[in-house]
């Protein structure tokens, strides 16, 4: 049987990404730390991380463990196309990615119907929360869970607001641990979810170190809440007014927009299904915490404490649904019971402040617990379909604190590191179990793997009666005088001989003395390193329960959330209260059992730098995280056996070109093919093992040599493939061409013969029709002459189309046969009209205006004035005087009346006929005569009585003005070289086309004060204007003269 097994990507290409990138390992490192040659070198480990980080390759494997380096910037690797690349693809078939881990867990769940879990760990700011979001996004988008997926993502936003805060290392640090189950239905679609939280840092509610903030929701409420809401809650916008928000001296963060995040929070709560009452009760609790922080106390003469900030206490009581005096009494007094009798004892100042802070922590903790339960009800599996099997598989996400070492490590860091220690113990155990199961499945002998078992440290913390947690709980509950110093003494007595526990002056078993420990500190030698813990505050933080008086008061609350949460608290003194460390221990044991029952996947998050700057790789910081995350220990456990393992199909498909027996095709079983291949490659017996379905290679160098040999073989393979392909292509091409030629020749011969016969038949029919039509051509239209007459018409129309007149002035028209004579005349008329329409519509507006003026000039002067024929061929201009030549004062005098036309003229006095050069300007409503800088005369068109010109070739124009108005000086005598143009434009503007008089001989004009004058027009040899002998103005002109004029007095 021919072997065809191969690994393919979603586009069908054979691909093994991890092996194909080994050739670039010097630049981008290796995608799996198991392939590091020097796997025991921490420096080589970090250098590989740095190389990949430099190339924006933030994901790297340690076997099935994913190491993620926070890039501190957005990368384009989380889009829908990227999700599609990983869907249905094997774990090692494509580059390392958080989506690969998500898909691998999903496929394992579907194939085995067994629950899976993805454990995400790392220090604050390493990207744990973002990693969990990306996993939820992958399941929501890639597996069609629109409504539930949106709720899962929105629940993350809600938990961020109430459980995250700014720390020195991270602006959005999760201050609680989280385990989320995503439930899938029988179709593999997300159908429900459940959230479990661990170790909420309630101490942050009342105190923050310098540079840190309280939980986000307080600042979001103050910055983003409406004025009406803040007024209802008796709050002010300034965070500096609240004692619980100023201790860290960092109320504003540049990278965080509290106002925008408030909108995101409100949208998330609405999408999850919060009612108006739920939201109001929740916000009342948040606001009450701020008011509690402002409640101050004073101390009397006898040590009794009283409340000094009554307004803050009243606001807090109102929001909590309590009586202010009752709450104040409970904060300043406590109830004691002894031998069946009760007594109320006043609290001193320190005790009252401690009670206030304890109440604030408890109230916020209750609200957070209620919020998580509300989210779980929203995410609960809605099983509306009747399934025979009601047990649905789940994928759990664990997002919990990483190992934490600060300048001062207190109770919170002890709890955090206890979580890390416990999860590391589980991780090592499950990793070894997974390795051993794979060896057993493949029938390979299991080799004992040496590793550091941190069970001794876990026992040191959680051992019954002797462990740190047991001693701490005992001291917290013991009556009488207690304190942190006594707790430390008890620890020394109980654990002083343990090698991983060090106190002041303590020596190790080998006699060596470590770095000195302060008297009020103890040191634990964790798997990730040594940590000094300051015992100050251990007892107080461990015992976070309320006194009996406060419990009784809180049971009276009208707030539904507090009433619901408080009903679950143990309020009787007969039962031993549970301490914080004890609760954490039980929670971790349950979590360990839960995770041990599932198939685990791991994501280890690493922070590249403390300044959140993209592109910066702090090797010291990264080395610290590599150590406390136990990455080198993980690598050593994974490399204790075989560094590389692949299925027979994948290995043979990739490396079969290296063996002549397997290349190009192997026809036997896959296992025999791999055996032949490794024998040809010369693998030594100790370098590899063949399992049932996989090959195991011990040393990465063996794989590197194999991959390098494949790269060297590729040119030869390419040449052979090219040669074979070219030969095949040319043979196939020749066969296709030969077949095509035969088919085309046969078809073409038949087509030519059919066409020839068809043409002959059609020609015979045509000739018969033409002969018959010619015989009957003079008869009426009938079947015999129809074709002939149609041919005659067609021939005429075709000839006519080639000889149509192209100008309206062309009167020619082709002769037509008698049968189409009438149609020919109609066509001639239509064509002429069409040419006229085209000519008219093609005229530009300026030419249309020009022609309009020429038509008017023709109507007035044609065959009336000698100089008209010479003006026909000359264009009328828009103006004869440029605007720049008109004096600015004249333009200002005219104002809004725009000059439409201007021409230089010679004005003759009414008496004496003295010539004076002037500018004659026309506007829309009047004309003016201008002498340089001033207007000499204004002539309204409405007052113009007429226009007179001679029939000779002179340029004289007489404008008649009625003399009834005493302001008028009489008619104007003007001489213009462009008399036809001037009179035409004036007649059009003044609408006096019918009042232009063209006279021969003499023209009378009216002078000032009733005088009358005469202008005599005579024909002479040259143009001359002068005063005659009888006192008349004599205009002597030659026929057609329009040029310069000789003027004399």
KETISE-108227 format. One record per residue (C-alpha): x, y, z. Coordinates in steps of 0.1 Angstrom, whole numbers, plus 5000, padded with zeros to 4 digits. Example, Ala and Ser with C-alpha at 12.3 -4.5 7.8 and 13.67 -1.06 7.14 Angstrom:
% KETISE-108227
512349555078/513749895071/
% end
This chain:
% KETISE-108227
500050005000/501450344990/502250575020/500350905018/500351015055/501351375061/500651665083/498951955065/497852305074/494352445068/495252545032/496352185024/500052245023/502451995039/503952185068/505852135100/506652485112/508852395141/511252195120/511252435091/512352725113/515352545127/517552685099/516953035112/517652935148/520753165151/518553465145/515153385160/516053105184/514152775186/510452745190/510752475217/513252505245/513552125244/515652175213/518252385231/521552215228/522752345262/519452295281/521052325315/522352675308/520152955322/521953205300/521153005269/517552985280/517253365284/519153435252/516653225233/513853425248/515653755240/516153655203/512453565199/511353875218/513454095195/511553945164/508153995181/507953625186/506553625222/505553265224/507852965230/507252605240/508752395267/507252075254/503552135260/504152435283/503752775266/506053055277/504653405270/506653725272/504654045276/505554265246/503954585263/502354665229/499554545206/500554285181/498554185150/498353815159/494953785175/492653855145/489953625132/492153505103/494853415129/492253215149/491253025117/494852925112/494952735145/491552585143/491752205138/495552215135/497851995156/499852145185/503252145167/502052205131/502152575134/504052845154/503652865192/500653075202/498053105230/495552995204/497452665199/497152585236/493452675235/492852455204/494852165219/492852175251/489652185231/490551895208/491651685238/488351755255/486351665224/488351345217/488551215253/485351375268/487651455298/487851785315/490852005306/492452295325/494852575314/496952705342/498153065337/500853195361/503353475363/504053785383/502054105382/502254275348/503353965330/500153945310/498153665328/494853855325/495353925288/496253565282/492953445298/491053705278/492653575245/491653215254/488053325261/488053525229/489153215209/486452995223/483753265219/484653355183/485853025169/483152805184/480053015177/479153125212/478053475206/475853545236/477753335262/481053445247/480053805252/479053735288/482353555295/484353855281/482054105299/482453915332/486253965329/485654335326/483554335357/486054135377/488854375366/486954675379/486254515414/489354295417/492154475399/494254775411/497454965402/500554835418/504154945414/504754685387/501354685368/498654945362/496054665360/497154405384/494754125395/494554125432/492753795434/493153445420/490553315396/489452975383/486852975355/485152675341/483852705305/481252435299/480652285265/477552105252/477451785232/478151985199/481352135213/479852485217/480452685249/477152665268/477952785303/480552895327/481452915364/483953135383/485753065416/487853335432/490753305457/492453535481/490953875473/493454125487/490954295510/493654485530/494054705499/490554855506/491955035537/495655075530/497855105499/501555145498/503055455481/502555455443/499655215444/495855255442/492755105457/490554885435/489655045401/485855065408/486255345434/488055575409/485755485381/482655565401/484055915411/485355995376/482655845354/479455845375/476856105366/476256405388/472856265398/474355935409/477156095429/474556325446/472456015454/475455845470/476656165488/479956155470/482256415455/484456375424/487756455440/489456125452/491556335475/488556385498/488556015508/490955865533/490955525517/492055665483/494955895493/497255665512/499055555480/499455915467/498455805432/494855875425/495455925387/497255695363/498255825329/497655495311/494155445326/490955635317/488655585346/485855755328/485955535298/486355225320/483255325339/481255315307/482754975299/481754855334/478154975330/477854815296/479154485310/476854485339/473954555316/474954275292/475354025321/471754105333/472054325364/468754485373/468454845385/468054735421/471154505420/473254785406/472055035431/472654805461/476154725447/477055095443/475655175477/478154935492/481055075472/480155435483/479655325519/483255195520/484555545510/482355705537/483555455563/487155555555/486255915564/484655825597/487055955624/487155895661/488156095692/489255965726/487756095759/489456155792/488755795804/489855635772/486355595757/486155655720/483455865702/482755945666/483956295654/482856275617/479156235622/478256315585/480556045571/479155795596/475555895587/476155865550/477755515554/474855395576/472255525551/473955345522/474255025542/470655045553/471455085590/470655325618/473555565622/473555565660/473455185660/476355155636/478355415656/477755225689/478954905673/482155065661/483055215695/481854935718/482054555717/479954285735/481654025756/480053705770/481353525800/479553255820/476253325804/476453705811/476953975785/478854305790/479354595766/482954725768/484055055751/486855035726/489955245727/491055455697/493155195680/490554925685/487855155670/489955225640/490654855636/486954775638/486155035612/488754905588/487654545595/484054645586/485154815554/487154505544/484354275552/481654475534/483754495502/484654125505/480954035508/480054255478/482854085457/481653745467/478053835458/479153975425/480953655416/477853455425/475753685403/478153635374/477853265379/474153275377/474353465344/476953225330/475152915343/474452635317/470952685302/470052325294/466852355274/467452045254/466851695267/470251525266/470751165278/474051265293/473851565315/477551575323/479151835301/482951855296/484652165308/487852365302/489152535333/491252855332/493352925363/494653285365/496353325399/499153515415/502653435405/505553415429/505953755446/509053905463/508854275474/510954495495/508654415525/506854085524/503954045547/500953815551/499653885515/502953775500/503053465522/499653365509/500553435473/503753235475/501952955492/499652935462/502652935438/504352665459/501252445459/500652495421/504352415414/504052095433/500952005413/502652115380/505751885386/503551595396/501251635365/504151695342/505851375353/502551185351/502051315316/505551215305/505150865321/501750805304/503250895270/506150655276/503750385286/501550445256/504450425233/505850115251/509150285259/510950205292/510450485318/513650645331/513650795366/513751175363/515651355391/513951675401/513451905432/510351795450/508952095468/506551885489/508851955518/508052325515/504352265511/504352045542/506252315561/503352555554/500252335556/501152045579/498551975605/499252115640/502852205631/502752395599/502852775596/499152795588/498152575617/500352785641/499053105627/495353005631/496052875666/497653205677/494853405660/492153225680/493953175713/492453385742/494653595763/497753795753/498753735718/500953905693/503153875662/506253825683/504653535702/503553385668/507153405656/508353235688/505852955683/507152905647/510652875660/509652615685/507652425660/509752455628/513152555640/514752235630/513352245594/516052315568/513852545547/512852765576/515253025589/514853285617/517153525635/520553355643/519353025628/521952795613/521252545585/521752175589/525252195572/526352455597/526452745572/524753075581/522753245554/522253625551/521153765584/517353775592/515854045613/514453945647/510854015636/511253815603/511353455592/512753325559/511353045537/513552875511/510952845484/511552645452/511952985434/514253145459/514553275495/511953515508/511953705541/508553765557/507854045582/505453895608/504054245617/500354235610/500153855604/497653785632/495454085624/495254015587/494653645593/491753715617/489653935594/486353845611/484054105627/483254125664/479954015677/478454365679/479154445643/477754105632/474454175650/474254525635/474954405600/472154155602/469754445605/470854595571/468254685545/470754625517/469754305500/473354215491/474654245527/471554065540/472053775515/475853745522/475653785559/473153505563/475953265553/478353385580/478753215612/477653475638/477453265669/480453255692/480052885700/481552785667/485252845660/485653105633/487653025602/490853225596/492053365563/495053135560/492952825569/490352915543/493052965517/494552625526/491252445521/490652635488/494052535475/493452165485/490152175466/491752345436/494552085436/492051805436/490051975409/493152025386/494451685393/491251535379/491751725346/494251715318/496452025324/497952275300/500352545311/500952915302/503953075320/503853455316/507053655318/507354035321/510054185298/510754495319/509354695348/508855015329/506154875305/508254995275/507954795243/511154645229/513054655262/514354315275/515654335311/517754025314/518054055352/514254075357/513653795332/516253575349/514453635383/511153525368/512653225350/513853105384/510753155404/508453025377/510552705377/511052715339/514552565341/513252295364/510452225339/512952215310/515151965329/512251735337/511151745300/514651695287/515451415312/514251165286/513951255249/514051615236/512151555204/509151335195/507051315164/504551085148/505950835123/503850995095/505151355102/508751245105/508751025074/506951285053/509451555062/512751365060/512051085034/514151275007/517251195027/516950825020/516950664985/514650384997/511950625009/512250894982/510150984964/507550734977/507450465003/505050184997/505449985029/504250055065/505050385081/507050225109/509250035085/509850355065/510950545096/513250255105/514850245070/515250625072/517050645106/519250345096/520350535064/520950855085/523250655108/521450725141/523150545170/521050315191/521050535221/520150845202/516550745194/513750505202/510850395181/507550375200/504150245187/503350565168/506150805174/509950845171/511750975201/515151155196/517251215227/519651495216/518551815197/521951805179/520751485161/517651665149/519651975139/522051765118/519051595101/517351925094/520652075080/521051765058/517451825045/518252185037/521352085018/519351824999/516652074989/518452214958/518851864944/515251784952/514152104936/516152024904/514651674902/511151804908/511652074882/512951824856/510051584862/507551864861/508852014829/508951684811/505351604823/504151954814/505651944779/504251594771/500851694784/501052024764/501951834732/499151594736/496651864742/497852064712/497751764689/494251664699/493152024696/494552054661/492751744649/489451854664/489852204650/490752084615/487751844613/485452114626/486752374603/486552164572/482952084579/482152444587/483652564554/481752314534/478452404551/479152774547/479952734510/476752544503/474752804523/476253094504/475452934471/471752874480/471453224493/473053384462/470653194439/467653304459/468853664459/469353674421/465853534415/464353784438/466154084421/465253974386/461553924395/461454254414/463054444384/460254304362/457554424386/459254744397/456554984383/453754794400/452354854435/454154694464/453654324462/455453994471/457153984437/458854334440/459054364478/462754254480/463754474450/462054784463/463654724498/467054694481/466455024462/465455194495/468455044513/470855154485/469455504485/469755534523/473255394523/474355644496/472555924514/474355844547/477655894529/476656224511/474656414537/475256794538/477556894567/476657264569/473457454572/474657664542/475057354520/471857324500/472857014481/470956684484/471456354466/468856264439/466455994449/464555724431/460955784424/459755524450/461455714478/461056074466/458556174494/460656014521/463756194507/462056534512/461056454547/464556334555/466056654540/463856864562/464656674593/468356684586/468357054581/466457104614/468856864631/471857064618/470357394629/469557254664/473157114667/474557444656/472457644680/473057414710/476757414703/477157794706/478957904737/477258164760/479758434750/479258364713/475558364718/475758704735/477958824706/475558714680/472658874699/474459204698/475259154661/471659084653/470559394672/473159594653/471859454620/468359554629/469359904637/472159984611/471759744582/471459944550/471060254572/474660354580/477660354557/480060224583/477959914593/479359674567/482859724581/481659644617/480059314608/483259114607/484659274639/483859134674/482159344699/484259364731/482959344766/484659674773/487059914756/488460044789/490159804814/489059834850/492559944860/492160254837/489060374855/489860604884/489360444919/487360744931/484960694902/484460334911/483860424948/481260684937/479460424916/479360184946/477559864940/476659954904/479159754883/480559894851/479259674823/480959854794/483360144789/484660324759/486760634753/484760914736/485161274726/482461504740/481661834722/480362134742/476862234734/478162584728/481362644710/481762264702/485062244720/486261874720/486961714754/488261354759/486061154782/485260804794/481760684787/480760414812/477560204811/476060024841/472859834844/470660134851/472560444840/475460584821/478160834832/480561064815/483861064833/486661324832/489661164848/488761154885/485161264886/481861204870/480861494848/477361384839/475061104849/472360984825/469660754838/468260514811/464760604822/465460974814/466960904779/464661024752/466460884722/469660814703/470560984670/473260894646/473960984610/473660754580/477260834570/480560674581/481260914610/481260814647/478961094660/476260994686/473661234700/471861134732/468561324736/467661414771/464361594781/465061954792/462061984815/464461904844/466462214852/469361994863/469861854828/472262054806/470761924773/471661654748/475061494748/477261524716/479761234716/482161104690/483260744693/485560534671/483260234678/479960394673/478060074661/479259884692/478460164716/474960234702/474159864702/475159804738/473460124750/470260034732/470259694747/470959814783/468460104780/465959894762/465660154734/465959944703/463060144688/464360484697/467560484677/467260724648/469560704618/469261034599/470861184568/471661554566/471161744598/470161654633/468861894659/469861884695/468662064727/471062284746/470962424781/468262674790/466062604760/468662664733/468762454703/471562344680/472162164647/474661914636/475161904598/476461574584/478161594549/480261354529/483761454523/487161304515/488261264551/486661264586/486561604601/484461764629/484462144631/482262444637/480462564606/479762914593/476262934606/477162824641/476262464633/478562164641/479762034608/480661664606/482461584574/483061214568/484160974541/482060664533/482760384558/485160584579/485560434614/489160514623/490760814639/489061144635/490561484628/489061734652/489462114652/487462394666/
% end
